[in-house]
Amino acid sequence: MTGAVEGAEDSAANAVRELRAKKVARNDVVVGIAASGTTPFVLSALAYARKRGATTVAVTSNRKAPITRDAQIVIAAEVGPEVVTGSTRLKAGTSQKLVLNMLSTAAMVRLGHVYENLMIDMALTNQKLRQRGLRILTEASGADASSAEHALRQSGHNLRVALTMLKTGVDAKGARSRLALAKGNLRQALGE
């Protein structure tokens, strides 16, 4: 974290080795990020992923770059020239971070980790997150803080289970059962 691994981005072989170790396959999505669109590691990773049948996405600042060849989806934020020529850490890097934020948010929603606009699958690992979880639970359920806190304790601090308890009137075991029958689909478990 404190020092760059110079040259790592130039190794096409390392990209293949890393994706092979992850067992990238047809149900996976591989996102390649390269402002220039020419980084060998990223190009190799996308080519390998595509051969394995994975969905490939390119995030770049250069719509006409080689990275677009092996990407089924191209997200090319046109940011114009950098203020400091030679540095992609400015506009290009910022635009890529924004794109990644949008992609990760959309993925969380599609995977069912969000209820309405609330993160429902949080790990309540510290005091700040426990307080946030309680606020989310009261807002999502319409219950008062005391009832929400009780449901959280009974659920083992699982927001998904606690919300199911509060919205359907069942106990923790019943909520887990409803969620299991719905294969984890919260809306289905809630009957929505």
N, C-alpha and C positions, 0 to 999 in steps of 0.2 A: 504493500500500500504506500510505502514511502519512496519507492524508486521505480522508475519505468523499466519494463523488461524490453529493452530495445531489440528490434528485429523480430519480435514474436509475430507481428502482423504480416511479416513477409513469408511465413512458413505455411505453404499450401498443405504439406504433409501433416502438420500438426492439426489442422482443421479436420481432415479426414479421420485421423486417429482419435480426436476428441469426440466427434460425432459417432464414430463406430463404437466407442466405449459407452456412449449414452444409448446405443441401440436405436438410433433414429429410424423410424419406419413410417408407413402410410398414414397413421393417425396423428402424426406430429406436425407441428408448425415450426419452421426455422426462420428466424428473422435475422437478416444480415444487415449490419449497420456500417456504412462507410460514406463519409461526406464526399470524398472524391469519386467514389464508386469504382475504385481500381485496386483496393487492398487485396493482396493475394490470399491471405487467410480467409477473408470473407467470401471472395469469389469461389474458392475451393469448397468451402463449407456449403454454399448454396448449390453448387453443381452436384456435390455428393448427396445432399438432402433430396434434391430433385430426382436423382437416379434411384433413391430408396423409396420414392413415392410420397415423400413429405410435402406439405404445402410450403412454398417458399415465398418470403416477403423481403423486399429490399427497402431499406430506409436510407436515402441518400439526398444529396443536394445537387446532383448532376443527372438529370433525366436521360442523357445520352450516353452515360457511362457503361462499361462492360457489366456492371452489377445487375443491370436490367435484363440481361440475357437469360439467366437462370432463375429469375424471380417471376412467379405467377402474379404477384401483386407488387406494384411499385408505388412507394410513397416518396415523392420527390418534392420536398419543400424548397421553393425557389426563394432564396434569401438574398441573392445578389452578392456582389463582391464583399469580402471581409474588410473591415476597417484597417486591419493590419494584415497585409498580404502574406500568405504563407501559414497563417494560423486558422485552423478550422474549429478552434475552441470557443469562438465568439458566436456569430450568428448561426453558422451551420450546426455547431454543437448544441446550442440552445434550442434550435428548431427540432433537432433529433430527440432531445430530452422531452420536449412537449409531445412529439409523436409517440414516444414510448410510454409516456403517462397515459395518453389516450388509448393505446393498445392494451396496456395492463388493466386499465379501468374497464374497458369493454370485455376483456377476458374474465375479469372477476364477476361481472354481471352475467355473462353467458354461462359461467360455471355454477351460477346460483349462489354465490357468496354474498349477494346483496339482496335486501328486501326493501322494496320501494327505492329510496335513495340512501339506504342505511346499510353499512357494512355489518352483516349479521354473523359472519364466521371469523370473529376476532379471538385471538388467544389472550385471555385476561391475565397476563403474567405479572403486572405490577399495579400499583395503586392508581396511577393515572389511567391505565387501560380499563381497570375495573370500574372506575367512575364513568368513563366514556361508555363502557358496555351497559351500565345501569341507565344512563341517559338514553342510549339507543333503544333499550328494551322498553322503557316507559313511553317513549315516543311511538315506537312501532306497535305496542300493544294497547296503548291508551290507559294502562293501569297506573296506579299511584306508585310512588317510589318504594313504599314499604312492601307492597305486593310483588313488585318487580324484584326487589332484593330477596324476598323469600323464595320466589321461583328460581332465581339464579342459584341460591344455595342448594335448593332441592335438586336442581339439574346438574350439579357439579360444575357450576359456572360455565355452562354451555348455552350461549345465547339462542341458538336454533331450538334447542329443547325447551328452554324457558319461555320463548315466544309461543311455541306450540302449546305449552301448558296454559299460558295466560289467555290465548285466543280461543282455545277449544274447551277449557275447563277440566282437562284431564291432569293426572299426576305425572311425575317424571317418567315412570315406567310406561304409562299410556302414551305419552308424547314420543318416547323413543320408538315405541311400537308403530305409531302412526307414521313417523318418519321412515322407518324401515319398510313398511308397506308401500310408501310412496317413493322408495329407492332414493331417499334423501331430498326429494323435491319438496321444498318448504311450502310453496303455494298449494300443491296438491295435498300435503298433509294437513294444511289449514282449511282445505275445502274451498279454496278461492279459484 
